[in-house]
Amino acid sequence: MIQSVFNPIMRFYAELQKLKNTLAIVVAVALPLFIAFLSFVIYISEGHKLVVPGINPWKGYIYHLQKFWAGLLLPLTIILEASLINSIEHSNNMWKQVYTLPVSKSSVYLYKLLSFIFLNILTAVSLTLFVQLFGYLLILIKPEFGFYAPSFFGESLMMSLKMMLASSAIIGFQFFLSFNFRSFIVPMVIGFCLTVGTGIASSWKYIEFLPYSYPSLSTNRQDAGIWDSYVSIAVISLVFLSAAGFYVSSKREIS
């Protein structure tokens, strides 16, 4: 009984340990840091145009940053992380060694996918923490902006997690591609084209049929809670894509 619980934990931990040998963790932390710092610089130089007197400045500060993140940088971050997370096995041709371990082929896919989901949770939490950090720095540097008001930390964290959940379809699809394509470039190009294409079609009346738009669409209603139709469809898509990944992995032949 204890071993049946302990073994999955150790397999998941082993996949997390592999991340130390890639840039995936660096990307998960560095890109949220970059966008938070960029927003900070904008407010330092142009904040007098952005802050509305009588309104809590945190609201606009967080909303505009998260909207930009959801529409462009979040999908691109997922695309890059997905390619990096399988890079060790692909670059060193280690799949034959991996599949000789006493675990099922589908479980190899499962635990790598779980580590990838963990990576995206780390990204969401990092974004919230960095946004808060630079917001508090604005209190010291630009006290006239009023950032000493309540910082909406809970709401900011919930929205970051909501965007992550709304990107579940992207997570499932990009991981499926990176797992099955040895080339680092192919999943990147496919994901980049889908992201840019979605951005170009953002005003299309059928934009809701494009899953790469779900993170951005999920930010449209800040008071809708963490679960909405976009999150539901994205999570269901992740389940089906994962099932397809398990099947392909179980049939995989490594010569």
CORFENSUL-V252268 format. One record per backbone hydrogen bond with DSSP energy under -1.0 kcal/mol. CO is the residue of the C=O (numbers start at 1). NH is the residue of the N-H. E is the energy in kcal/mol with one decimal. If there is no record, write none. Layout:
<<CO;NH;E> <CO;NH;E>>
//
This chain:
<<1;5;-1.1> <2;6;-2.7> <3;7;-2.7> <5;9;-1.2> <6;10;-2.3> <7;11;-2.3> <8;12;-2.4> <9;13;-2.5> <10;14;-2.3> <11;15;-1.7> <12;16;-1.9> <13;17;-2.2> <14;18;-1.4> <17;20;-1.3> <18;21;-1.8> <19;22;-1.7> <23;27;-2.6> <24;28;-2.4> <25;29;-1.4> <26;30;-3.5> <27;31;-1.8> <29;33;-1.7> <30;34;-2.6> <31;35;-2.3> <32;36;-2.2> <33;37;-2.4> <34;38;-2.6> <35;39;-2.1> <36;40;-2.0> <37;41;-2.5> <38;42;-2.1> <39;43;-2.3> <40;44;-2.1> <41;45;-2.0> <42;46;-3.4> <43;47;-1.5> <46;49;-1.8> <47;51;-2.7> <52;55;-1.9> <56;59;-1.3> <57;61;-2.2> <58;62;-2.7> <59;63;-2.3> <60;64;-2.2> <61;65;-1.2> <62;66;-2.7> <63;67;-2.4> <64;68;-1.9> <65;69;-2.4> <66;70;-2.8> <67;71;-1.9> <68;72;-1.6> <69;74;-3.5> <72;76;-1.8> <73;77;-2.6> <74;78;-2.3> <75;79;-2.4> <76;80;-2.2> <77;81;-2.8> <78;82;-2.6> <79;83;-1.6> <80;84;-2.0> <81;85;-2.4> <84;87;-1.3> <86;90;-1.9> <87;91;-3.0> <88;92;-1.9> <89;94;-2.2> <94;98;-2.6> <95;99;-2.7> <98;101;-1.3> <101;103;-2.4> <104;108;-1.2> <105;109;-1.3> <106;110;-2.2> <107;111;-2.5> <108;112;-1.6> <109;113;-2.4> <110;114;-2.5> <111;115;-1.8> <112;116;-1.7> <113;117;-2.5> <114;118;-2.4> <115;119;-1.8> <116;120;-1.7> <117;121;-2.0> <118;122;-2.4> <119;123;-1.8> <120;124;-2.1> <121;125;-2.5> <122;126;-2.5> <123;127;-2.3> <124;128;-1.7> <125;129;-2.4> <126;130;-2.6> <127;131;-2.3> <128;132;-2.2> <129;133;-2.4> <130;134;-2.4> <131;135;-1.7> <132;136;-2.4> <133;137;-1.6> <134;138;-1.4> <137;141;-2.3> <138;142;-2.7> <142;145;-1.9> <143;146;-1.4> <146;149;-1.5> <152;156;-2.7> <153;157;-2.6> <154;158;-2.3> <155;159;-2.2> <156;160;-2.1> <157;161;-2.3> <158;162;-2.3> <159;163;-2.5> <160;164;-1.8> <161;165;-2.5> <162;166;-2.6> <165;168;-1.8> <167;171;-2.6> <168;172;-2.7> <169;173;-2.3> <170;174;-2.8> <171;175;-2.0> <172;176;-1.9> <173;177;-2.2> <174;178;-2.6> <175;179;-2.3> <176;180;-1.4> <177;181;-1.9> <185;189;-3.0> <186;190;-2.4> <187;191;-2.5> <188;192;-2.7> <189;193;-2.6> <190;194;-2.1> <191;195;-2.3> <192;196;-2.8> <193;197;-2.7> <194;198;-2.0> <195;199;-2.1> <196;200;-2.5> <197;201;-1.8> <199;202;-1.2> <201;204;-2.1> <204;207;-1.6> <206;209;-2.1> <207;210;-2.0> <210;213;-2.3> <211;214;-1.4> <213;217;-2.6> <214;218;-2.3> <216;219;-1.3> <217;220;-1.4> <221;224;-1.1> <228;232;-2.4> <229;233;-2.5> <230;234;-2.3> <231;235;-2.6> <232;236;-2.3> <233;237;-2.3> <234;238;-2.1> <235;239;-1.9> <236;240;-2.1> <237;241;-2.7> <238;242;-2.4> <239;243;-2.1> <240;244;-2.2> <241;245;-2.1> <242;246;-2.7> <243;247;-2.1> <244;248;-2.5> <245;249;-2.5> <246;250;-2.3> <247;251;-1.3> <249;252;-1.1>>
//
